[in-house]
Amino acid sequence: MKPVFLDFEQPIAELTKKIEELRFVQGESAVDISDEIERLQKKSNELTKSIYAKLTPAQVSQVSRHPQRPYTLDYISALCTDFQELHGDRHYADDYAIVGGLATPKKKSAATSACRAQKATAKPCA
């Protein structure tokens, strides 16, 4: 999936584009430019840290609503070998904004409960 950059991330986007172009050229070229790619990658990492260290509250909100940000079930599937979602409450209803269930992270049983905002429902969790 192609990364989506926010407006304040444009300097990072430009560096990322240069790195990708150099990687493409490196595959076709006999000249080794891996040192230049590594230098630009380090510069990109430093730029990312400096930009994210100075975010305004509005920019933090943009990051929290980023279209490529992982959701609850993405985290659960990355951390657990299996997950059995439990549904319903004591009134036999199901709240689609909350996900809960049993999981096995690293061979130990655990119960999970988290807010499932925006991906499964159009409304954010209250």
C-alpha positions in Angstrom: 0.0 0.0 0.0 1.3 3.4 -1.0 1.9 5.6 2.1 -0.5 8.6 2.6 1.3 11.7 3.9 -0.4 14.5 5.7 0.2 18.2 4.8 2.8 18.8 7.5 4.6 15.5 6.4 5.5 16.8 2.9 9.3 17.1 3.6 9.2 13.4 4.7 7.2 12.5 1.6 9.8 14.2 -0.6 12.7 12.3 1.0 10.8 9.0 0.8 10.2 9.6 -2.9 14.0 10.2 -3.4 14.9 7.1 -1.5 12.4 5.0 -3.6 13.8 6.5 -6.8 17.4 5.6 -5.7 16.4 2.1 -4.8 14.8 1.7 -8.3 18.0 3.1 -10.0 20.2 0.9 -7.8 18.5 -2.2 -9.2 19.3 -1.2 -12.7 22.8 0.3 -12.1 26.2 -1.3 -11.6 27.1 1.6 -9.2 26.6 1.0 -5.5 24.5 3.8 -4.0 23.5 2.0 -0.9 25.5 4.4 1.3 23.5 7.4 -0.2 20.2 5.5 0.4 21.2 4.8 4.0 22.2 8.4 4.5 18.9 9.7 3.2 17.0 7.1 5.3 18.8 8.3 8.5 17.9 11.9 7.4 14.3 10.9 6.9 14.2 9.3 10.4 15.7 12.4 12.0 13.3 14.7 10.1 10.3 12.5 11.2 11.4 12.7 14.8 11.8 16.5 14.7 8.5 17.1 12.9 6.5 14.8 15.3 8.2 16.4 18.4 6.6 19.8 17.4 3.1 18.8 16.4 0.2 21.2 17.2 -3.0 19.8 18.8 -4.7 20.0 15.4 -1.9 18.0 13.8 -2.0 15.4 16.6 -5.7 15.0 15.8 -4.9 14.6 12.1 -2.4 11.8 12.9 -5.0 10.1 15.2 -7.5 10.0 12.2 -4.9 9.0 9.6 -6.5 6.6 7.0 -3.6 4.1 7.3 -3.5 4.0 11.1 -3.9 0.5 12.5 -7.2 -0.4 14.2 -8.0 -2.5 17.2 -8.4 -5.8 15.3 -5.1 -5.1 13.4 -3.3 -4.9 16.8 -5.0 -8.0 18.1 -4.1 -10.1 15.0 -0.5 -8.9 15.2 -0.1 -9.7 18.9 -2.2 -12.9 19.2 -2.1 -16.3 17.6 -5.8 -16.7 17.8 -8.7 -14.5 18.9 -12.3 -15.5 19.7 -14.5 -12.4 19.8 -17.3 -12.5 22.3 -20.6 -10.7 21.5 -23.5 -9.4 23.5 -24.1 -8.1 27.0 -26.5 -9.1 29.8 -29.4 -7.5 27.8 -28.5 -9.6 24.7 -27.4 -6.7 22.7 -24.1 -6.1 20.8 -22.1 -2.9 20.8 -20.2 -2.7 17.5 -17.9 0.0 18.8 -16.4 -2.3 21.5 -14.5 -5.5 20.7 -13.7 -8.0 23.3 -12.8 -11.7 23.5 -10.3 -14.4 24.3 -6.9 -14.5 22.8 -3.6 -16.5 23.0 -0.7 -14.1 23.0 2.6 -16.0 23.1 1.1 -19.3 24.4 -0.6 -17.6 27.4 -4.4 -17.1 27.7 -5.7 -13.6 28.0 -8.9 -11.6 27.8 -9.0 -8.5 25.6 -11.3 -5.5 25.5 -10.9 -2.4 23.3 -12.6 0.3 21.5 -13.3 -0.5 17.8 -13.7 3.0 16.3 -14.3 4.0 12.7 -13.4 0.8 10.8 -16.5 -1.2 11.8 -18.7 1.7 12.7 -19.1 5.2 11.3 -19.3 6.7 14.8 -16.3 7.1 17.1 -16.4 5.5 20.5 -17.9 7.5 23.3 
